[in-house]
Structure formats: structure tokens, C-alpha cells
Amino acid sequence: MNVIGVILGGGAGTRLQPLTSERSKPAVPIAGKYRLVDIPISNCINNDIKRIFVLTQFNSESLHRHIQTSYRFDSFSRSFVRILAAQQTPGDESWYTGTADAVRKTLTHLANENADHVVILSGDQLYSMDFTSMIEEHIKRGAEVTIATKPTDRRDAGALGILQSDDDSRIVNFVEKPGDTPELTALRAPMYEEETYLASMGIYVFNSDVLRRLLDNDDQDFGKEVIPKAISNTKVYSYIYDGYWRDIGTIRNFWESSLQLTDDVPEFSLYENKSRIYTRMRYLPPSKVLSCVVNHCLLSEGCILSGREVTRSIIGIRGVIGEGTIMRNTVMMGADVYEDESDESHTIPLGIGKDCHVENAIIDKNVRIGDRVVISPKGKKDGVTDLYTVQDGVIVVPKGTVIESDTVL
């Protein structure tokens, strides 16, 4: 199949603050050793889509660096992962103003590949999907646009893009975020006995010529404008996906989805041969556990655990946990470097010190936490301080924060 992939990675990611204060959403670390952008890129590679464009804009330096150091194909193939950063040109001095606008402004680069189909993906979702089957069904139906859809219940449907299809799976109605309203009730999917709705996953297959036609206007967003308008004059079909899919758009979703990876049999597995997740190759030593009870955890490379207990947590690369420390339900993102022991510029080393208690937390990269520190969201209202953010029952310590010994957050 002659297909290219386009990954949308330019959003500001305001709902993921403070994790996105210095990086874009697709650059946020996930599962200890990966970045969110590795998920759509790996899905493309696993489906033999090896011409991939990543559209970037906000806080994109770390994302660019990660892609450039991670995805290098051999010189004798047409495979690539290419960054298309927002830029001002003589013909257009504006930046990307939406998903559709971002693709419109890069159409010249996409057209150079002479692809028959374009797969458009989001850069902040967790899933493993067979794009090949979706594209084959798209071609078999004679579709011009196919939208991947996920069955969902009413509780979640109001905040998503909900569509309605006929008996042949052709989409006849689409409403972006209808809320818990009578309009939502009218969009109920009739093929299910229980109250179920088909939600757009933000994953699209377009015929290349149709994509150009649909973007020959000023529409800014696929979900709000392009797709609803296309239904009346374009063959738009639904492809129902019943596997695991999660939008990592909020702190709570990110935290819950991350910790679910530590379950005995998680819904999203990191251990499938046919759906590997690729990322930057690092040459780090094995993780070392000195005296710590570790239960339901993911340990990345190069960690040193001397704590008392680490339960249902994720420890990122080069993560250090001091003696006597207890950590529960926490995502710790680790560190970018090992510190030189002779470096006396910091009184508190990278990692978590001795006799600390950390729970229901996200500890971003390169954080320095002293001894006997308590970090917990219990009893705290949502809010932002210099040392932490609390959102939906999760406490987040931003990247590079220093917390002195005996501090109680």
C-alpha cells in the first residue's frame, strides 16, 4: 500500500500542565523509558507505514531531539520520520491554528510523496492498532475518508466527538463534544443493545486527493469543521475499533493510564512481539535493587533503589530512591544524566532522598528531593504552587524542582 503517516504534535497541551511547561505533549515521558510520540510512530512502523511526518509547534525542541536520535532508517530505503515544524513563509506568516490548518500548511511536503492514502494520527494517545486492516476496509468500501471509532458509554461520550452511521457504516452525522444533552441521546449507536455511542478516536484515513479538496478552504480543525462538513458530499465511513485506546489529555488520565501498565495483565501490554514500541536506544547499566520491596512496578534502565517499599509505581531512567523511602501509586520520570560525585554545586542529589513518603504523585524529570520529605495530595484542593500542582487527586512535582529536606507538601 502506498501510504504516508502524519502525526499531529503541535498542541500547547494546557491540560497536561505542568508536564508540558517545557515540552510538547508528544514529548511527555510514558512507561519510564518512552515518549508519547513513540506510540503513533511505532504503530505506523508495525503496520509497514515507514514514511512518517510529525507536525510540531509548541515547546518542540525536546521532541525534535528525541525523534532525530531515535528514528534513523538505512540510507537505501525511502523510510523516514520527518519533522515539519510550523514556520512563517512569504505566502503565510501565521502559525498552525488547528489540526486541519497544520495539515493544510504542509500539504506541499505531503504531496511530494505521491501517496494514495494519508493516515492522520494524534500524538497524545495510548493504543495499539492494526492500521493495515483499517486501510484495507477503507479501500474495499470505496471510502474517501474513514474515521476510527471507539464504542463508549454515555458518561464519557459527551466530551468526545460522536458520530452516527447507517447500516453500511457510512457516517450520516457527527457532533463534536455534544455534552450530556438530548442531542447526544439522538446519536446513540443502534447496533448495540446497551446505551453505546461511537466516539471518534482522532485517527483518520484520507484519499490524498480528497484530503486536498477538503482542505481547500479556511477550516481550522478536523473534528469541529472538516469532518462535519464532509459528511454531506464525501464518502465518510466508520471503522470500529474494540481494542484498548486512551486519550492522554489530562493529568488524571496520564496518571491512571501509566499506573495501569503495572497491572498483572494490563489492557495495554508493553510485551507484545507484534506491536513493539520503539524509542531512543540508550546505553545504560541494569537497574539495581539494594534493599527495597518492589511490588507491581515498572523499572527502567539505570535505576538504583535503596528504599523501603515501592508499590504500583513506575521508575524512569536513572531513577534513584534513597534508604527507607516509601513510594506508592507514583510515576517517577527519572533523570537525564548521572551526576558526577565530585560535583558540589548541588546540596541535594538527583532523585528521592532517605525516609521519604510519596504517594499518588507524578515526579517529573531531574527533580531533587531531600530526606524525610512527604509528598501527597491528601487534603489538598486543586491548585498551583512553586513546588507542585494538584489536579484531580494527583500531585505533580515539575521538572527540575528542588525540595529541601523535612518538607511536607
Secondary structure, DSSP 8 states (H G I E B T S, - for coil): --EEEEEEE----GGGTTTTSSS-GGGSEETTTEETTHHHHHHHHHTT--EEEEEE-TT-HHHHHHHHHH----TTSS-EEEEEE---BTTB-----SHHHHHHTTHHHHHTT--SEEEEEESSEEE---HHHHHHHHHHHT-SEEEEEEEE-HHHHTTSEEEEE-TTSBEEEEEES--SSHHHHTT--TT-SSS-EEEEEEEEEEEHHHHHHHTSS----IIIIIHHHHTTTS-EEEEE--S-EEE--SHHHHHHHHHHTTSSS-SS-S--GGG------------EESS-EEEEEEE-TT-EE--SEEEEEEE-TT-EE-TT-EEEEEEE---SS---TT--S-SS-SEE-TT-EEEEEEE-TT-EE-TT-EE--TT--SEE-SS-EEETTEEEE-TT-EE-TT-B-
